[in-house]
């Protein structure tokens, strides 16, 4: 029996130490992509992690003795504090985020686009896009079975311009359709085989195709928003800030690269994804060899007066895009009198919203919904 108890104590201690290690890995800057996964996920599930650490403290107190109890209690207590940090930061970050979005709602009445039951959503995949060079691209359409034009959100997936697919936004598109919008996920060709400006050209061609089929697809061409994440956010901003055959009412950009010259010259530290390698794949050379292209690919270069309202959100611990880039775009927009909501999440990293039920994703969804309703539905 004593052997079994000893094994049980070691199992408890090992489990507590493992929780401690996971929390530490989720707090430290990530030098590699595998460690980045911890850095992204751990802070977003802080509420669940806090419960686990408190339970760990209780179990340690009940089962361990002597030095094992000291080690276990210390590890569990440190893990508990680390898990508590995002929860302490959340109320203030949420209040700031809500305040950023609130001005867009001033003077507006209640939204009038009715929600749609999931059973009433029609999904059509692989609808062809007419491209300027004849390349075969497609889009996915999520809409109500009830006929008639609706405010529309065009979504653009991320993936460092190197990978990704329309299905990456399927959950977002279906949620948008359930909220009463027509949602359309568009595609683009990938670097390094295809380099800038192929990617934004493909998005522009997709938007032109949507405008051409607006009536048939349930699109109100006067009430269109663009939504993108990461590389898709860069493409969404470029498209929103350029003249298009639809009336872009607003644009939503999650952790967007907005100044690619800055992104190449000042990389994150540490740099788990090798940002320069990504930019070289997208643009072909360092900025000195293709400065005009770098500037053309940077949304901040295209800022001017009377642009559509912009929603920006980024985590302050982002390991791929420096938060300074978002601030640069925010300040440039405000300097020209353009409306912008810029939200920063102290605990969040790149792709924070991909974790279901995470702190950052929940807050981003709430504020994005308010922003879209304020800019599209009036």
C-alpha positions as CSV (number, residue, x, y, z in Angstrom):
1,X,0.0,0.0,0.0
2,X,2.8,2.4,0.8
3,X,4.3,1.9,-2.7
4,X,1.0,2.7,-4.3
5,X,0.7,5.9,-2.2
6,X,4.2,6.9,-3.2
7,X,3.5,6.4,-6.8
8,X,0.3,8.4,-6.4
9,X,2.2,11.3,-4.8
10,X,4.7,11.3,-7.7
11,X,1.8,11.3,-10.2
12,X,0.3,14.3,-8.4
13,X,3.6,16.2,-8.2
14,X,4.3,15.5,-11.9
15,X,0.9,16.7,-12.9
16,X,1.3,19.9,-10.9
17,X,4.7,20.6,-12.3
18,X,3.3,20.0,-15.8
19,X,0.6,22.6,-15.2
20,X,3.3,25.0,-14.0
21,X,5.4,24.4,-17.1
22,X,2.5,24.9,-19.5
23,X,1.6,28.2,-17.7
24,X,5.2,29.4,-17.9
25,X,5.5,28.5,-21.6
26,X,2.3,30.4,-22.2
27,X,3.7,33.5,-20.6
28,X,7.3,33.6,-22.1
29,X,8.0,35.0,-25.6
30,X,8.0,32.0,-28.0
31,X,11.2,31.4,-29.9
32,X,9.8,28.6,-32.0
33,X,6.4,27.8,-33.7
34,X,5.6,24.8,-31.5
35,X,6.1,27.1,-28.4
36,X,4.0,29.8,-30.1
37,X,1.1,27.5,-29.9
38,X,1.3,27.5,-26.1
39,X,1.8,31.3,-26.1
40,X,-1.3,31.7,-28.1
41,X,-3.6,29.3,-26.3
42,X,-2.7,29.4,-22.6
43,X,-3.7,33.0,-21.8
44,X,-6.9,32.7,-23.8
45,X,-8.1,29.8,-21.5
46,X,-7.1,31.6,-18.3
47,X,-10.4,31.0,-16.6
48,X,-10.2,27.3,-17.0
49,X,-6.5,27.3,-16.1
50,X,-7.2,29.2,-12.9
51,X,-9.7,26.5,-11.8
52,X,-7.1,23.8,-12.6
53,X,-4.4,25.5,-10.6
54,X,-6.7,26.1,-7.6
55,X,-7.7,22.4,-7.6
56,X,-4.0,21.5,-7.9
57,X,-3.3,23.5,-4.7
58,X,-6.0,21.7,-2.8
59,X,-4.9,18.3,-4.1
60,X,-1.3,19.0,-3.1
61,X,-2.3,20.0,0.4
62,X,-4.3,16.8,0.8
63,X,-1.9,14.3,-0.7
64,X,1.7,15.5,-0.5
65,X,4.1,15.9,2.5
66,X,7.4,17.5,3.2
67,X,9.6,18.7,0.3
68,X,7.1,17.3,-2.3
69,X,4.4,19.5,-0.8
70,X,6.7,22.5,-0.9
71,X,7.6,22.0,-4.5
72,X,4.0,21.2,-5.5
73,X,2.5,24.2,-3.6
74,X,5.1,26.5,-5.1
75,X,4.5,25.4,-8.7
76,X,0.7,25.5,-8.3
77,X,0.8,28.9,-6.7
78,X,3.0,30.4,-9.4
79,X,0.8,28.8,-12.1
80,X,-2.3,30.2,-10.3
81,X,-0.8,33.8,-10.4
82,X,0.1,33.4,-14.1
83,X,-3.4,32.2,-14.9
84,X,-4.9,35.1,-13.0
85,X,-3.1,37.9,-14.9
86,X,-5.2,37.8,-18.1
87,X,-8.4,37.7,-16.0
88,X,-7.2,40.8,-14.1
89,X,-6.4,42.5,-17.4
90,X,-9.7,41.6,-19.1
91,X,-12.1,44.1,-17.5
92,X,-10.1,47.2,-18.3
93,X,-9.3,45.9,-21.9
94,X,-13.0,45.1,-22.4
95,X,-14.1,48.6,-21.2
96,X,-11.6,50.2,-23.6
97,X,-12.7,48.0,-26.5
98,X,-16.4,48.8,-25.9
99,X,-15.5,52.5,-25.7
100,X,-13.7,52.3,-29.0
101,X,-16.8,50.9,-30.7
102,X,-19.4,53.0,-29.0
103,X,-19.0,56.2,-31.1
104,X,-20.1,54.2,-34.3
105,X,-23.4,53.5,-32.6
106,X,-24.3,57.1,-31.6
107,X,-27.5,58.3,-33.3
108,X,-28.4,54.9,-34.7
109,X,-31.6,53.0,-34.0
110,X,-32.0,49.3,-33.5
111,X,-30.6,47.0,-36.3
112,X,-33.2,45.8,-38.7
113,X,-31.6,42.8,-40.4
114,X,-33.3,39.7,-38.9
115,X,-31.3,36.8,-37.7
116,X,-31.5,33.6,-39.6
117,X,-32.0,30.1,-38.2
118,X,-29.1,27.8,-39.0
119,X,-31.5,25.5,-40.9
120,X,-32.4,28.4,-43.1
121,X,-28.8,29.1,-44.2
122,X,-27.9,28.1,-47.7
123,X,-24.2,27.4,-48.4
124,X,-22.9,27.3,-51.9
125,X,-19.2,26.2,-52.4
126,X,-16.8,26.8,-55.3
127,X,-18.7,29.5,-57.2
128,X,-16.3,30.6,-60.0
129,X,-14.5,34.0,-59.9
130,X,-13.7,35.9,-63.1
131,X,-10.0,36.8,-62.8
132,X,-8.2,39.3,-65.0
133,X,-5.7,36.7,-66.2
134,X,-8.0,33.7,-66.6
135,X,-6.8,31.9,-63.4
136,X,-9.4,29.6,-61.8
137,X,-10.5,30.9,-58.4
138,X,-13.7,30.4,-56.5
139,X,-15.6,31.7,-53.5
140,X,-18.1,30.3,-51.0
141,X,-21.5,31.9,-50.3
142,X,-23.4,31.7,-47.0
143,X,-26.8,33.3,-47.1
144,X,-30.4,33.1,-46.0
145,X,-32.8,31.0,-48.0
146,X,-35.2,33.9,-47.9
147,X,-34.7,36.0,-51.0
148,X,-33.7,39.6,-51.0
149,X,-30.5,41.7,-50.6
150,X,-28.8,41.7,-47.3
151,X,-25.8,43.5,-45.8
152,X,-22.8,41.5,-46.8
153,X,-19.5,40.6,-45.2
154,X,-16.7,39.5,-47.5
155,X,-14.1,37.4,-45.5
156,X,-10.5,36.8,-46.4
157,X,-8.5,34.1,-44.7
158,X,-5.0,34.5,-43.3
159,X,-1.9,32.3,-43.7
160,X,1.1,34.6,-44.2
161,X,0.1,34.8,-48.0
162,X,1.7,31.3,-48.2
163,X,-1.2,29.0,-47.2
164,X,-4.8,28.9,-46.1
165,X,-8.1,28.2,-47.7
166,X,-11.6,29.5,-47.8
167,X,-12.8,26.9,-45.3
168,X,-10.6,28.5,-42.6
169,X,-13.4,31.1,-42.3
170,X,-16.3,28.7,-42.4
171,X,-17.3,29.1,-38.8
172,X,-17.1,32.9,-39.1
173,X,-19.1,32.9,-42.3
174,X,-21.8,30.7,-40.9
175,X,-22.1,32.8,-37.8
176,X,-22.4,35.9,-39.9
177,X,-25.1,34.3,-42.0
178,X,-26.9,33.3,-38.8
179,X,-26.8,37.0,-37.7
180,X,-28.6,38.0,-40.9
181,X,-25.7,38.9,-43.2
182,X,-24.8,37.4,-46.5
183,X,-21.2,36.1,-46.0
184,X,-18.8,35.4,-48.8
185,X,-15.4,33.8,-48.4
186,X,-13.0,34.6,-51.2
187,X,-9.7,33.0,-52.4
188,X,-6.4,34.2,-53.7
189,X,-3.3,32.6,-55.0
190,X,-0.3,32.1,-52.7
191,X,3.3,33.1,-52.5
192,X,6.0,32.3,-53.3
193,X,4.7,31.0,-56.6
194,X,2.6,34.1,-57.0
195,X,3.9,37.4,-55.6
196,X,2.4,40.8,-55.0
197,X,0.3,42.2,-56.6
198,X,-1.3,38.9,-57.5
199,X,-3.0,38.4,-54.1
200,X,-4.7,41.8,-53.9
201,X,-5.6,41.6,-57.6
202,X,-7.3,38.2,-56.9
203,X,-9.3,39.8,-54.1
204,X,-10.3,42.7,-56.3
205,X,-11.5,40.3,-59.0
206,X,-13.5,38.4,-56.4
207,X,-15.2,41.6,-55.3
208,X,-16.0,42.5,-58.9
209,X,-17.5,39.1,-59.4
210,X,-19.6,39.6,-56.2
211,X,-20.8,42.9,-57.5
212,X,-21.8,41.4,-60.9
213,X,-23.9,38.7,-59.2
214,X,-25.1,40.9,-56.3
215,X,-28.8,40.5,-57.0
216,X,-28.7,36.7,-57.5
217,X,-26.5,36.1,-54.5
218,X,-28.5,38.2,-52.0
219,X,-25.9,41.0,-51.8
220,X,-26.8,44.6,-51.1
221,X,-23.9,46.3,-53.0
222,X,-24.4,49.5,-51.0
223,X,-23.8,47.7,-47.6
224,X,-20.7,45.7,-47.8
225,X,-17.9,45.1,-45.2
226,X,-14.6,43.4,-45.6
227,X,-13.2,41.1,-42.9
228,X,-9.7,39.7,-42.7
229,X,-7.2,38.1,-40.4
230,X,-3.4,38.5,-40.5
231,X,-2.4,38.4,-44.2
232,X,-6.1,38.4,-45.1
233,X,-6.4,41.6,-43.0
234,X,-3.8,43.3,-45.1
235,X,-5.7,42.3,-48.2
236,X,-9.0,43.4,-46.7
237,X,-7.5,46.9,-45.9
238,X,-6.0,47.3,-49.3
239,X,-9.3,46.4,-51.0
240,X,-11.3,48.7,-48.6
241,X,-9.1,51.6,-49.3
242,X,-9.2,51.3,-53.1
243,X,-12.2,52.2,-55.3
244,X,-14.4,49.1,-55.8
245,X,-17.6,48.2,-57.7
246,X,-19.4,47.8,-54.3
247,X,-19.9,50.4,-51.6
248,X,-17.5,49.2,-48.8
249,X,-19.1,50.6,-45.7
250,X,-16.4,49.3,-43.3
251,X,-13.4,47.0,-42.9
252,X,-12.4,44.7,-40.0
253,X,-8.8,43.8,-39.6
254,X,-7.5,41.3,-37.0
255,X,-3.7,41.5,-36.3
256,X,-3.0,43.1,-39.7
257,X,0.4,43.8,-41.2
258,X,0.0,47.4,-42.1
259,X,3.5,48.6,-42.9
260,X,5.5,46.0,-44.6
261,X,8.7,48.1,-44.8
262,X,8.6,48.4,-41.0
263,X,7.7,44.7,-40.8
264,X,10.9,43.8,-42.7
265,X,13.3,46.2,-41.0
266,X,12.1,45.7,-37.4
267,X,11.2,42.1,-36.8
268,X,9.7,40.7,-33.6
269,X,12.1,39.5,-30.9
270,X,12.1,36.5,-30.7
271,X,10.9,35.8,-34.3
272,X,9.3,32.3,-34.3
273,X,7.8,32.5,-37.8
274,X,10.8,34.3,-39.5
275,X,8.9,37.4,-40.7
276,X,11.5,38.4,-43.2
277,X,11.3,35.0,-44.9
278,X,7.5,35.5,-45.2
279,X,7.8,39.0,-46.7
280,X,10.5,37.8,-49.1
281,X,8.1,35.1,-50.3
282,X,5.4,37.7,-50.8
283,X,7.4,40.5,-52.3
284,X,10.4,38.8,-53.8
285,X,13.2,41.0,-52.5
286,X,14.1,43.2,-49.4
287,X,12.5,46.7,-49.4
288,X,15.6,48.2,-51.0
289,X,15.1,46.1,-54.1
290,X,11.4,46.7,-54.5
291,X,10.4,49.7,-52.3
292,X,7.5,50.8,-54.5
293,X,5.9,47.3,-54.1
294,X,6.5,47.3,-50.3
295,X,4.7,50.6,-50.0
296,X,1.9,49.6,-52.3
297,X,1.4,46.5,-50.2
298,X,1.2,48.5,-47.0
299,X,-2.3,49.7,-46.1
300,X,-0.8,52.7,-44.2
301,X,0.4,54.1,-47.5
302,X,-3.1,54.3,-48.9
303,X,-4.6,56.3,-46.1
304,X,-6.5,59.4,-47.2
305,X,-9.6,61.3,-46.1
306,X,-13.1,59.8,-46.4
307,X,-12.1,56.2,-46.1
308,X,-14.7,53.7,-44.7
309,X,-14.7,53.1,-41.0
310,X,-11.9,50.7,-39.8
311,X,-11.9,48.2,-37.0
312,X,-8.5,47.1,-35.8
313,X,-7.6,44.6,-33.1
314,X,-4.3,43.1,-32.1
315,X,-2.7,41.4,-29.1
316,X,0.1,43.2,-27.4
317,X,2.1,39.9,-27.2
318,X,1.7,39.3,-31.0
319,X,4.8,37.4,-32.1
320,X,4.4,38.0,-35.9
321,X,3.0,41.6,-36.2
322,X,4.3,44.3,-34.0
323,X,1.5,46.3,-32.3
324,X,3.2,49.5,-33.4
325,X,2.0,48.8,-36.9
326,X,-1.6,48.9,-35.8
327,X,-0.9,52.1,-33.9
328,X,0.7,53.7,-37.0
329,X,-2.3,53.0,-39.1
330,X,-4.7,54.2,-36.3
331,X,-2.8,57.5,-36.0
332,X,-2.7,58.0,-39.8
333,X,-6.4,57.4,-40.1
334,X,-7.3,59.8,-37.3
335,X,-4.9,62.4,-38.6
336,X,-7.0,62.5,-41.8
337,X,-10.4,62.5,-40.0
338,X,-11.2,58.8,-40.8
339,X,-13.2,56.8,-38.2
340,X,-11.3,54.0,-36.6
341,X,-11.7,51.7,-33.6
342,X,-8.3,50.3,-32.5
343,X,-8.3,47.7,-29.8
344,X,-5.4,46.2,-28.0
345,X,-5.5,43.0,-25.8
346,X,-2.6,42.9,-23.3
347,X,-2.6,39.1,-22.9
348,X,-3.2,38.0,-26.5
349,X,-0.9,36.8,-29.2
350,X,-1.2,36.3,-33.0
351,X,-4.3,34.3,-34.0
352,X,-5.8,34.6,-30.6
353,X,-9.3,34.4,-31.9
354,X,-8.8,30.9,-33.4
355,X,-9.3,29.3,-29.9
356,X,-13.0,28.7,-29.4
357,X,-14.3,30.4,-26.3
358,X,-11.0,32.2,-25.6
359,X,-10.9,35.6,-23.8
360,X,-9.7,37.5,-26.8
361,X,-11.9,35.8,-29.3
362,X,-15.0,36.4,-27.2
363,X,-14.3,40.1,-26.8
364,X,-13.3,40.4,-30.5
365,X,-16.6,38.7,-31.6
366,X,-18.7,41.0,-29.4
367,X,-17.1,44.2,-30.5
368,X,-16.9,43.2,-34.2
369,X,-20.6,42.4,-34.1
370,X,-21.4,45.8,-32.7
371,X,-19.1,47.5,-35.2
372,X,-20.6,45.7,-38.2
373,X,-24.2,46.4,-37.1
374,X,-23.4,50.1,-36.6
375,X,-21.7,50.5,-40.0
376,X,-23.8,48.1,-42.1
377,X,-27.3,48.0,-40.8
378,X,-28.4,51.6,-40.8
